[in-house]
Amino acid sequence: MSDSMNIDEILTLQLKQLGELEVLLNDEHQILQHHDPEKLVAVNQAKAETLGKIESTDKLLSNNQEFVESKANGQYAEELELIENTLNACKDLNQVNGDIISKSQISIERMKTALLESRTKSNMTYDSKGKKSGGVSSMDIKA
């Protein structure tokens, strides 16, 4: 990213990057619904790269004294509102995806518990965190 970019170009770049993030979050949502872990890894890497670019662009803007003064005088209000709306849409999508992940983790934990319980109740024990585990036989002790 060049320091010689004017403010309009930087704002356009930031909006483009947020649009890319929104697309990635929508892709992530679809992947989570279809339970495709390989694609999820790729999307998360792309999200991390895009977030890094957004952060760099944001720093470029916040360090631009001309932009700071112009913003204080009410300039760029339309552009900033569009950027903020896109950012809020990204935050909402991220929250939905986080909820899906959280619910998936709960389901996995329940399934694990059910499988452990079905093994043998006599082998059941609890770990230091209060979660059920398979007991002494699952620790491979040969005494």
C-alpha positions as CSV (number, residue, x, y, z in Angstrom):
1,M,0.0,0.0,0.0
2,S,1.5,3.3,-1.1
3,D,1.7,6.3,1.2
4,S,1.1,8.5,-1.9
5,M,-2.6,7.3,-2.1
6,N,-5.1,10.1,-1.6
7,I,-7.8,9.8,1.0
8,D,-10.5,8.9,-1.4
9,E,-8.4,6.0,-2.7
10,I,-7.7,4.8,0.8
11,L,-11.4,4.9,1.8
12,T,-12.3,3.1,-1.4
13,L,-9.6,0.4,-0.6
14,Q,-11.0,0.1,2.9
15,L,-14.5,-0.4,1.7
16,K,-13.3,-3.0,-0.9
17,Q,-11.4,-4.9,1.8
18,L,-14.5,-4.9,4.1
19,G,-16.6,-6.2,1.1
20,E,-14.1,-9.0,0.7
21,L,-14.4,-9.8,4.4
22,E,-18.1,-9.9,4.1
23,V,-17.9,-12.4,1.2
24,L,-15.5,-14.5,3.3
25,L,-17.9,-14.5,6.3
26,N,-20.8,-15.5,4.0
27,D,-18.6,-18.3,2.6
28,E,-17.7,-19.4,6.2
29,H,-21.4,-19.5,7.1
30,Q,-22.1,-21.8,4.2
31,I,-19.1,-24.0,5.0
32,L,-20.2,-24.3,8.7
33,Q,-23.7,-25.3,7.6
34,H,-22.2,-28.0,5.3
35,H,-19.6,-29.2,7.8
36,D,-16.6,-29.0,5.5
37,P,-13.5,-28.6,7.8
38,E,-11.0,-28.4,4.9
39,K,-12.7,-25.5,3.3
40,L,-13.1,-23.8,6.7
41,V,-9.3,-23.8,7.2
42,A,-8.8,-22.1,3.9
43,V,-11.5,-19.5,4.5
44,N,-10.0,-18.8,8.0
45,Q,-6.6,-18.2,6.5
46,A,-8.1,-15.8,3.9
47,K,-10.0,-14.0,6.7
48,A,-6.8,-13.5,8.7
49,E,-5.0,-12.1,5.6
50,T,-8.0,-9.8,4.8
51,L,-8.2,-8.6,8.5
52,G,-4.5,-7.8,8.4
53,K,-5.0,-5.7,5.2
54,I,-8.0,-3.9,6.8
55,E,-5.9,-3.1,9.9
56,S,-3.1,-1.7,7.7
57,T,-5.5,0.5,5.8
58,D,-7.1,1.7,9.0
59,K,-3.7,2.6,10.5
60,L,-2.9,4.5,7.2
61,L,-6.1,6.5,7.6
62,S,-5.7,7.2,11.3
63,N,-2.1,8.3,10.8
64,N,-3.1,10.7,8.0
65,Q,-3.4,14.1,9.6
66,E,-5.3,15.5,6.6
67,F,-7.9,12.8,6.9
68,V,-8.2,13.3,10.7
69,E,-8.8,17.0,10.2
70,S,-11.2,16.5,7.3
71,K,-13.2,13.9,9.2
72,A,-13.5,16.3,12.2
73,N,-14.9,18.9,9.8
74,G,-17.6,16.5,8.6
75,Q,-16.0,15.6,5.3
76,Y,-16.2,12.0,4.0
77,A,-19.4,11.4,6.1
78,E,-21.1,9.4,3.3
79,E,-18.0,7.2,2.7
80,L,-17.5,6.6,6.4
81,E,-21.2,5.7,6.9
82,L,-20.9,3.2,4.1
83,I,-17.7,1.7,5.6
84,E,-19.4,1.6,9.0
85,N,-22.5,-0.1,7.7
86,T,-20.3,-2.7,5.9
87,L,-18.3,-3.2,9.1
88,N,-21.5,-3.7,11.1
89,A,-22.7,-6.3,8.6
90,C,-19.4,-8.1,9.0
91,K,-19.7,-8.0,12.8
92,D,-23.2,-9.4,12.6
93,L,-22.1,-12.3,10.3
94,N,-19.2,-13.0,12.5
95,Q,-21.5,-13.2,15.5
96,V,-23.8,-15.7,13.7
97,N,-20.8,-17.8,12.6
98,G,-19.5,-17.7,16.2
99,D,-22.8,-18.9,17.5
100,I,-22.8,-21.8,15.0
101,I,-19.3,-22.8,16.1
102,S,-20.3,-22.6,19.7
103,K,-23.4,-24.8,19.2
104,S,-21.3,-27.3,17.2
105,Q,-18.8,-27.6,20.0
106,I,-21.6,-28.2,22.5
107,S,-23.0,-30.9,20.2
108,I,-19.6,-32.6,19.9
109,E,-19.1,-32.5,23.6
110,R,-22.6,-34.1,24.2
111,M,-21.8,-36.8,21.6
112,K,-18.4,-37.5,23.2
113,T,-20.1,-37.8,26.6
114,A,-22.8,-40.1,25.2
115,L,-20.1,-42.3,23.6
116,L,-18.1,-42.5,26.8
117,E,-21.2,-43.4,28.8
118,S,-22.1,-46.1,26.4
119,R,-18.7,-47.8,26.7
120,T,-18.9,-49.1,30.2
121,K,-20.3,-47.4,33.2
122,S,-17.8,-49.1,35.4
123,N,-14.9,-47.5,33.5
124,M,-16.4,-44.0,33.9
125,T,-14.5,-41.3,35.8
126,Y,-14.1,-37.6,35.8
127,D,-11.1,-35.4,34.9
128,S,-9.9,-32.4,36.9
129,K,-12.3,-30.2,35.0
130,G,-15.3,-32.3,35.9
131,K,-15.7,-33.8,32.4
132,K,-16.3,-37.4,32.0
133,S,-13.5,-39.6,30.7
134,G,-13.0,-43.3,30.1
135,G,-11.5,-44.2,33.4
136,V,-8.3,-46.1,34.2
137,S,-8.6,-48.4,31.1
138,S,-8.4,-45.3,28.8
139,M,-5.1,-44.2,30.4
140,D,-3.2,-47.3,29.2
141,I,-2.1,-48.4,32.7
142,K,-0.8,-52.0,32.8
143,A,-0.6,-52.5,36.5
